[in-house]
């Protein structure tokens, strides 16, 4: 019988990582940071390197482009 684990949404994950980022930066030793990474690994299901990258970068979501480029459409109309 498989154990069902509910995954976090992206927004929930970002909120969690934002809170943990403060603890991670405030950790006084490498051992404390390692323990925090272990906990974050278990909670999020992400690898350590991914977590470190996420902790060190801006956690704000980036908005994508809302309009599509019509470059090909314009070129195909000419011929």
MOCORGI-V544374 format. One record per run of one state. SS is the DSSP state (h for helix, s for strand, l for the rest). FROM is the first residue (numbers start at 0). TO is the last residue. If there is no record, write none. Layout:
# MOCORGI-V544374
ss:SS from:FROM to:TO
ss:SS from:FROM to:TO
This chain:
# MOCORGI-V544374
ss:l from:0 to:8
ss:h from:9 to:25
ss:l from:26 to:28
ss:h from:29 to:43
ss:l from:44 to:46
ss:h from:47 to:55
ss:l from:56 to:69
ss:h from:70 to:77
ss:l from:78 to:78
